Amino acid sequence: MNGDIQKAADAAKAASDIYTKQLGEEDAQAKDAAKNAELLASAVEQRANQQQQLQQQKEQQANVLQRLQAQRQQSLLTGQRKGAGVPAGSGSRLAETVSAPQEGAALDPSIGEKGHMDVDALVKFIQGAQGGSSAGSKSRGKNALRGKKRTGAKR
């Protein structure tokens, strides 16, 4: 039925009814038509469930977006703009949601100490704190083995 599952299910049900009336319930064609009608009916039900889930997801996203916009407007009104230094856009929305404390959660006082730094400085700080691999590679000599065993023997 050219992609319309509901029409196909209706036609298959009608065909199944016709085969059953004309040939009887025990006929192979009647059983096949009934099976096809059943499969199409389950496909219609599955598609309806998917559309319902998609609609619920859209509603949830709209609710989250409205809540984020309300938080942003509130923070702009109070002059306590969170995520200063982050350009307006999706990144600032993310910063707002991440920095918002959850109910009942105890916050570590050291969180957010580096919030005033720009992104490049934060990246350098993080790489320094993790002891990046570039420091180890500079200490290696020119003829370092780099994990290979050099025996000098020809192979």
N, C-alpha and C positions, 0 to 999 in steps of 0.2 A: 504493500500500500504506500510505496514511495516515502518511506521513512516515518509514516504516522503509525505508531505502534498501536494506539487505541483503535483506529479503524481496522487494522490487521487483526487485532484480537476479536473485534466484533464480527468480522467476516469469517474468521476461523470458527467461532462459536456457531454461527449460522450454518456453515458447512458441516460441522460436526452433528448438529441437530438433523440436517437433511440426510446425511449418511446413516445416522442411527434409525431414522424413520423408515428409510427405503430399504436398507440392507440388514438392519438389526444390530444389536449391541455387540455381538460376537464376531462380526465381520472385521477383517484386517484393516480395510480402508476406514471404517467407522472408528476403530480403536486409534488408528494413526491420526485421524482428524481430531479426535477428542484430546489426544496427547498434544498436538500442535496448539489447540485452543488453550489448553492448560499452561503450556510454556509461554505463550504470548500474554496470557493473563498475569502470570508471575512477572514477566518483563514490564508490563504496565505498572504493576504494584511497585516494583523496584525503582522504576523511573520516577514515580510519584514520591517515593521516600527520598530519593536523591535530590529532587527539586525542593522538598521540604527542608532537608538539611542545608542545602545551599541558601535558602531563604533565611534560615536561622543564623547561619554564619554571617550573612550580609547585615542582619539586624544587630548582631553582636559587634561587628566592626563599626557600624554606625554609632552604637552606644559608646564604644571606646573612643571614637573620634570626637563625639560631643563632649565626653568627659575631659579629654585632653584639651580641647578648645576652651572649655570652662576653666580648667586649671591655668591655662596660659593667660587667659584674660584676667583671672584673679591675681596671678603673680605680676602681671603688668600694672594692674591697678594699685597693688600694694607697694610696687617699686622694688620687689624682691625677686628680680628675674633670675631664675635658676639657669645654670648652664651659660653664664656670661663667658664670652669669648668663642662660643659656638655659634656659627651663623644660623639664622632663623631657617627653619625647614624641618625635615624629618629628623635630623640629628638633635635639634633642640627638644623635639617632642620625646625622643628617646631619653635624653638627659633628664627631662622632667619626670618621666615615669620611673626611671631608675633611682633618682634621688628622692622620690616620695617615700617616706617611711611606711612600712606596713604596720597594721594595727597589732599592738602587743609585742612588737619586735624591739629588742634592746639594741641601740645603735652604738657602734664603736666610736669613741670620740676622735680617733685619728683618721676616720674616713672623711675624705674631702679636704685634707690639708693642702694638697697640691692643686686644688680646683682653680686657683688663680693663674696657673701657668698656661702658656700656649701649648698647642698640640705637639709641636716639635720638641719642646723642652720635656714634656711628659714622656714622649717616646724615648728620649735619651735617658731619662730617669729610670724608666722601666727596664731598658736594656742594661743599664748599669747595675740595677738591683739584681738582675738575673745573671749577671756575670757573662755577658754575651760571648759568643764563640770567637769574635774578632780579636780579643785580647790574647787568647791562647794561640792563635795562628801566628801572631806577630813574634812571639817568643821562640818559635821554631826556627831552627837554622836553615840555611840555604839548601843543605844536603840532607835534610831530615827524612826519615824513613816513611813517615805518614802511614803507619800501620802495615807496611810491607816489610818483609824480612829480606834483606839484601845479603846474599851470601857470597856473591862474586863468582859463583860457579856457573858455567855455561850450561844451558839446558837444551 
